[in-house]
């Protein structure tokens, strides 16, 4: 059974919660865009699939209500230090991803954000506009952002000591990637 991500209960395995943000469109248009992809991930709606897929859409009346939902008061206590890497083809292997997904607290796991900001628009940018692009984007497939060097601002002795501890953990566990 796929874990209920909203419950924040512990589970073994990998859970992926994919979020698409679109503006000036309708829920039906987004569903028409996403449905072929989800059909490919779970062909023939197999109950034996390793993937369980659910899809829902939400509409907001304005940008402020959208932002208050994704950056609400329940998000502020997700304390951790973030690491970001641009990944190319050679980094998309289990060894690298295993290190990148390591967590300082085994019970909390790792929260990773995979940004697909690259793609054809970046790759096919004309050479006269290359100065506007970070050169690493020309070979990157995606941006991998992970959060899991644990910090606790309530019991911290000082901000410096808290950040020093997180930096030390990253240096020993994540940076060798």
C-alpha positions in Angstrom: 0.0 0.0 0.0 1.3 3.4 -0.9 1.9 5.7 2.1 -0.3 8.6 2.8 2.2 11.4 2.5 0.0 13.9 4.3 0.0 11.7 7.4 3.8 12.1 7.8 3.9 8.5 9.1 7.1 6.4 8.7 7.3 3.9 5.9 9.9 2.0 3.9 10.6 2.7 0.3 10.3 5.7 -1.9 7.3 8.0 -2.2 7.1 10.6 -5.0 4.7 13.4 -4.8 4.7 15.3 -8.1 3.3 18.8 -8.2 2.6 20.8 -11.4 1.8 24.5 -11.2 0.1 26.1 -14.1 -1.4 29.5 -14.6 -4.3 30.7 -16.8 -5.6 27.2 -17.6 -8.3 24.9 -16.5 -8.3 21.7 -14.4 -9.5 19.8 -17.5 -6.6 21.1 -19.6 -4.1 20.0 -17.0 -5.7 16.6 -16.6 -5.6 16.1 -20.4 -1.9 16.9 -20.3 -1.0 14.6 -17.4 -3.3 11.6 -18.1 -1.1 10.1 -20.9 1.9 10.2 -18.7 0.2 8.5 -15.8 -1.2 5.9 -18.2 2.4 5.1 -19.2 3.5 4.8 -15.6 0.8 2.2 -14.7 -0.2 0.3 -17.9 -3.5 -1.5 -17.8 -4.2 -0.1 -14.3 -2.4 -3.1 -12.9 -3.1 -3.7 -9.2 0.4 -5.4 -9.0 2.2 -2.3 -10.1 4.9 -0.8 -8.0 3.3 2.6 -8.7 0.1 3.9 -7.3 -1.1 7.0 -9.0 -3.7 9.5 -7.9 -4.4 12.8 -9.5 -6.2 15.9 -8.2 -6.5 19.5 -9.3 -7.1 22.7 -7.3 -8.1 26.1 -8.5 -7.2 29.3 -6.8 -8.9 32.7 -7.3 -5.7 34.6 -7.1 -2.0 34.4 -6.7 -2.1 35.3 -3.0 -4.4 32.3 -2.1 -2.2 30.0 -4.2 1.0 31.2 -2.3 -0.7 30.9 1.1 -1.5 27.2 0.3 2.0 26.2 -0.8 3.9 28.4 1.7 1.4 28.2 4.6 2.1 28.3 8.3 2.4 24.5 8.4 5.5 24.7 6.1 7.6 26.9 8.3 8.5 24.1 10.8 10.1 21.9 8.2 13.6 22.7 9.5 16.5 21.3 7.6 19.4 22.5 5.5 19.0 22.3 1.7 21.4 21.0 -0.9 21.1 21.5 -4.6 22.8 19.8 -7.5 22.4 19.9 -11.3 22.4 16.3 -12.5 23.4 15.0 -16.0 23.1 11.6 -17.4 26.1 10.1 -15.5 24.7 11.2 -12.1 21.3 9.5 -12.7 22.6 6.2 -11.2 21.6 4.4 -8.0 25.0 5.0 -6.3 24.8 8.8 -6.7 21.1 8.9 -5.8 21.6 6.7 -2.8 24.1 9.2 -1.4 22.0 12.2 -2.3 19.0 10.7 -0.6 20.8 9.9 2.7 19.4 11.4 5.8 20.9 12.6 9.0 17.8 11.3 10.9 16.8 7.8 9.6 13.3 8.2 11.1 12.6 11.4 9.2 13.8 10.3 5.8 14.7 12.7 3.0 12.5 15.1 1.2 13.8 15.7 -2.4 12.6 18.1 -5.0 13.4 17.3 -8.6 13.1 20.3 -10.8 12.7 19.8 -14.5 13.7 23.3 -15.4 16.0 22.1 -18.1 14.9 20.5 -21.3 14.7 21.5 -24.9 14.3 25.3 -24.2 17.6 25.3 -22.3 19.4 22.8 -24.5 18.4 24.4 -27.8 19.1 28.0 -26.8 21.0 29.8 -29.6 24.7 30.4 -28.9 24.2 34.1 -29.0 22.1 33.8 -25.8 24.4 31.4 -24.0 25.7 34.1 -21.7 22.3 34.2 -20.0 22.6 30.5 -19.0 24.6 28.8 -16.4 26.9 26.6 -18.5 26.1 23.5 -16.3 22.5 23.7 -17.6 23.7 22.7 -21.1 24.4 19.1 -19.9 22.0 18.9 -16.9 18.8 16.8 -17.1 17.3 18.1 -13.9 17.9 20.0 -10.7 17.9 17.7 -7.6 17.2 19.6 -4.3 17.3 17.5 -1.1 16.6 18.5 2.5 17.8 16.4 5.4 20.6 17.8 7.5 18.4 18.2 10.5 18.3 21.4 12.5 16.2 22.2 15.6 15.9 25.9 16.3 14.1 25.3 19.6 16.9 23.3 21.3 19.8 24.9 19.4 22.5 26.4 21.5 23.2 29.0 18.8 22.5 29.4 15.1 26.2 29.1 14.4 26.5 25.8 16.2 23.4 24.5 14.5 24.6 25.4 11.0 28.1 24.1 11.8 26.7 20.7 12.7 24.6 20.6 9.6 27.5 21.6 7.4 29.7 19.0 9.0 27.1 16.3 8.3 26.8 17.4 4.6 30.6 17.5 4.2 30.9 13.9 5.5 27.8 12.4 3.9 26.6 14.3 0.9 29.4 16.3 -0.6 31.5 13.3 -1.6 29.0 12.8 -4.4 
